[in-house]
Amino acid sequence: MKRKAFTLIELLVVIAIIAILASILFPVFARARENARRASCLSNLKQMGLGIMMYVQDYDDFYPSTERYTDTGGVTFWYYDIDPYVKNFQVFICPSSDQGYGPAAESYPVSYSSYVRAGNYGANQLLMRVYNATDQPYVNLASVASASTTYMIMDCGNFQAYPSEAVASGASYNYMPGMGALGVSKGSISDRYVPDFEKGRHFGGINVNFADGHAKWIKASTIYTQAKKLTDAGWVIGRAPSHPSLKVASAWNPWVDNN
């Protein structure tokens, strides 16, 4: 018996059905993959939070510095200070960021800390003091008004996160992920970081670790709003806690209860 071949119309119908199914399923698969990455990113932040809490116990309740001088006169960064506690340098790389992997990493403009310094995570500079913020004190746990609601480590373009970076991007890698979608100026950030700035990493949100060590996902718009409270009050890098801008309640500000 001669088998009947498919007609052209039947083939086109099958192809159309496959295309429709693909258009439905591919976004679902992509979302599932990103959900897994977001969970992995949160796990990274929780490990960092635990590492910082152990550091705090060992250093008289003081948080590590975002960037500090070493005994030899050089500088080092917060992730090197807590690496002995987490014992896994991979946790400093956000799985939803392509900046620490692949060919792009090999041409990285930042030398030895290239895999983590940009396009991954940043430390809240108000909580974890940077060495040249001369008017800003080192912060200990007891001086934080609301540790459970104060930002500590978060998804960020820069290894140090600060409020003005959330409301207006600077140069190179000074930006917050997803802020472009909120209308924030991209400044003069490098082309390689523009997709992260415009689209973000985790469904329009940012994973954040708080000053008590816990971590959760927050809308990028919330990060922006909390930052703008301080910049509208005149905050700039290095302000002393006595400045009026740091009398404003914000999740960026460790000295005022922001509950």
Buried (B, 14 or more C-beta within 10 A) or exposed (E): EEEEEEEEEEEEEEEEEEEEEEEEEEEEEEEEEBEEBBBBBBBBBBBBBBBBBBBBEEEEEBBBBBBBEEEEEEEBBBBBBBBEBBEEEEBBBBBBBBBBEEEEBEEBEBEEBBBBBBBBBBBBBBBBBBEEBEEBEBBBBEBBBBBEBBBBBBBBBBBBBBBBBBBBBBEBBBBBBBBBBBEBEBBEBBEBBBEBBBEBBBBBBBBBBBBBBBBEBBBBBEBBBBBBBBBEBEBEBBBEBEBEBBEBBBBBBBBBEBE
